[in-house]
Amino acid sequence: MKIMTRYVLSELLQTFLVTLLGMTLFMIIVGVMREAYSQGLGMKQVLLLLPYVLPEALRFSIPGTVLLTACTVYGRMASNNEVIALKAAGISPWVIFWPVLALGTSLSLLTVWLNDLTVTWGKAGIRQVVIESVEEIAYSKLTQQRSFSTKGFSINVQRVDGHRLINPTLTFQSNLDSPAYTITAAEAELHADPAANTLAIICRDSEYEMGTTKGRIPGEIQRIVSLSESTRKGGGGGSPADLPMSEIDTAHEQAVLGLKQQRTRMAAVAGLLMIQGDLGALTEAAWQPLQEELKNSKNRIYRLEMEPHRRWSTGFSCLCFVCVGSPLAVMMRKSDILTSFFICFMPVLLLYYPLLIFSIDQAKSGRIPGETVWVGNVIMLAVGWVLYKKVRRY
């Protein structure tokens, strides 16, 4: 039995590592090209991004790779009648199944860790590379397309002469409630300071416009913006999905405390308005902004409660996939890898992912508890257990 176990484990590891290499390379190429296209990155920045994209590529490629590995190894063993020979010798099929379950469990824990590493190191590294390269990216985009835009501002130029922007038009939009601030200059320059996290825009002989207010500014003026605002992704880090696992509990406590304070303030304001007799300020329309703020606070709490369960459940998809894929591949007895994989992938596609997406969506809005995101995993494990019993019986 030890020989058979070592044989199966060796086949699994060899197939997994080779397949993982190919799938990860594909994921990295897709991830880097997507980031390069969205941020306007050059070849230098693309190379700097590679190590930071690796954790995200691995956390997506590992579940699919381990399922493909299970289908390949067990489908080949079944088609060669190795499983039948094993049962004829009086050896339980469990001997060949526990290596893939151990591999699936180990990879599940690894994937959970990669989920956290992507947040704590990967995304932060990608953001830092983009921030440090924002001046180079801006000049490249302005030279090629004559325009560069981010969430905070946009620049359009007539042409670029070295580091000089000729006849630039700069538009700054701080928020949707205030009008845009537009500067039209004879020329301008950009100077980034990554250490101070700032981008200086130096304009010469400028005219400005803000709503109905217009004016002229002779000489040189300087506008400072945050480098985080100069990237298309902005600062990031505020969403529960961007928080490390170690900080989620603290963030949840702060969110609950903030919600209590909001309710206390609302009760105090309502009491004061009633004492003053200002009932018009208590109408639904007047109270709507405070209600919306309260709703956003509740939604953040729901997402913080759901986020740890989401990361653990998606990480343990590796174990769920092999629990269904390995016995199903044995029952089909097909040596054709693609056919076996697609048939084994159908329960994942039709059952696991729809349940996961639905439960995450409902948990975010607070309609169901955050623990419900495990429903897909539980059902997949139950299906796998039924399939294992059938393989053992027949």
Residue pairs with C-beta under 8 A, 6 or more apart in sequence:
1 91
1 95
4 86
4 91
4 95
4 96
5 95
5 96
5 98
5 99
8 73
8 77
8 96
8 99
8 100
9 99
9 103
11 73
12 69
12 70
12 73
12 99
12 100
12 103
13 103
15 69
15 72
15 73
16 65
16 66
16 69
16 103
19 65
19 68
19 69
19 72
20 58
20 61
20 62
20 65
23 61
23 64
23 65
24 54
24 57
24 58
24 61
26 61
27 56
27 57
27 58
27 60
27 61
28 50
28 53
28 54
28 57
31 53
31 56
31 57
32 46
32 49
32 50
32 53
35 41
35 49
35 53
35 126
36 45
36 46
36 49
38 232
39 45
39 130
39 137
39 231
39 232
39 233
40 137
40 140
40 141
40 148
41 49
41 130
41 133
41 137
42 133
42 136
42 137
42 140
44 133
45 129
45 130
45 133
45 136
45 137
48 129
48 133
49 125
49 126
49 129
51 125
52 121
52 122
52 123
52 125
52 126
52 129
53 122
53 126
54 122
55 114
55 117
55 118
55 121
55 122
56 114
56 118
56 122
58 111
58 114
59 111
59 114
59 115
59 118
59 315
62 107
62 110
62 111
62 114
62 318
63 107
63 111
63 317
63 318
63 321
66 103
66 104
66 107
66 318
66 321
66 322
67 321
67 322
67 325
67 341
67 344
67 345
67 348
68 337
68 341
70 100
70 321
70 322
70 325
70 326
70 329
70 344
71 325
71 326
71 328
71 329
71 337
71 340
71 341
71 344
72 337
72 340
72 341
73 100
73 329
74 83
74 96
74 100
74 325
74 326
74 327
74 329
74 330
75 329
75 330
75 332
75 333
75 334
75 335
75 336
75 337
75 340
76 335
77 83
77 96
77 330
78 329
78 330
78 331
78 332
78 333
78 334
79 333
79 334
79 335
80 335
83 93
83 96
83 330
83 391
86 93
86 95
86 96
87 93
92 392
93 330
93 388
93 391
93 392
94 388
94 392
97 326
97 327
97 388
100 322
100 326
101 319
101 322
101 323
103 322
104 318
104 319
104 320
104 321
104 322
104 323
105 318
105 319
107 318
107 319
108 315
108 316
108 317
108 318
108 319
109 315
111 314
111 315
111 316
111 317
111 318
112 311
112 312
112 315
112 316
113 315
114 315
115 311
115 314
115 315
116 244
116 245
116 311
119 241
119 242
119 243
119 244
120 244
123 236
123 242
127 228
127 231
127 233
127 236
130 137
130 231
130 233
131 194
131 197
131 227
131 228
131 230
131 231
132 192
132 194
134 192
134 199
134 227
134 230
134 231
135 190
135 191
135 192
135 199
137 148
138 148
138 155
138 190
138 230
139 160
139 163
139 190
141 147
141 148
142 148
142 155
142 157
142 160
142 165
143 160
146 156
146 157
146 158
146 159
147 154
147 155
147 156
147 157
148 154
148 155
149 155
150 229
150 230
150 231
150 232
150 234
151 229
151 232
151 234
152 172
152 173
152 174
152 225
152 226
152 229
152 230
152 234
153 170
153 171
153 172
153 173
153 225
153 229
153 230
154 170
154 171
155 165
155 168
155 169
155 170
155 171
155 188
156 168
156 169
157 165
157 166
157 167
157 168
157 169
158 166
158 167
158 168
159 166
159 167
160 166
163 189
163 190
164 187
164 188
164 189
165 187
165 188
165 189
165 190
166 186
166 187
167 184
167 185
167 186
167 187
168 184
168 185
168 187
168 188
168 203
169 182
169 183
169 184
170 182
170 183
170 184
170 185
170 188
170 201
170 203
170 223
171 180
171 181
171 182
171 183
172 180
172 181
172 182
172 183
172 223
172 225
173 180
173 181
174 181
179 210
179 211
180 210
181 208
181 209
181 210
182 208
182 209
182 210
183 203
183 206
183 207
183 208
183 221
183 223
184 206
184 207
184 208
184 209
185 203
185 204
185 205
185 206
185 207
186 204
186 205
186 206
187 203
187 204
187 205
188 201
188 202
188 203
188 204
189 201
189 202
190 199
190 200
190 201
190 202
191 199
191 200
191 202
192 198
192 199
192 200
192 227
192 230
193 199
193 200
193 227
194 227
197 226
197 227
197 228
198 224
198 225
198 226
198 227
199 224
199 225
199 226
199 227
199 230
200 222
200 223
200 224
201 222
201 223
201 224
201 225
202 220
202 221
202 222
203 217
203 220
203 221
203 222
203 223
204 219
204 220
204 221
205 217
205 218
205 219
206 216
206 217
206 221
207 214
207 215
207 216
207 217
208 214
208 215
208 216
208 217
226 235
228 234
228 235
228 236
229 235
236 242
237 243
239 303
240 248
240 251
240 300
240 303
240 304
240 306
240 307
241 303
241 307
243 251
243 304
243 307
245 308
245 311
248 304
248 307
248 308
251 304
252 301
252 304
252 305
255 297
255 300
255 301
255 304
256 301
258 297
259 294
259 297
259 298
259 301
262 290
262 293
262 294
262 297
263 294
266 290
266 294
269 290
270 282
273 279
273 281
273 282
274 282
280 286
281 287
298 366
299 364
299 365
299 366
301 366
302 363
302 364
302 365
302 366
302 370
303 364
305 363
305 369
305 370
306 360
306 363
306 364
306 370
306 373
307 370
308 370
309 363
309 370
309 371
309 373
309 374
310 360
310 363
310 370
310 373
313 356
313 373
313 374
313 376
313 377
314 356
316 377
317 352
317 377
319 381
320 352
320 376
320 377
320 380
320 381
320 384
321 348
321 352
321 380
323 380
323 381
323 383
323 384
323 385
323 387
323 388
324 344
324 347
324 348
324 380
324 383
324 384
324 387
325 344
325 345
327 384
327 387
327 388
327 390
327 391
328 343
328 344
328 347
328 387
329 340
329 344
330 391
331 387
331 390
331 391
332 340
332 343
334 340
334 343
347 380
347 383
348 380
351 376
351 379
351 380
351 383
352 376
352 377
352 379
352 380
353 376
355 375
355 376
355 379
356 373
356 376
359 368
359 372
359 373
359 375
359 376
360 373
362 368
362 372
363 369
363 370
363 372
363 373
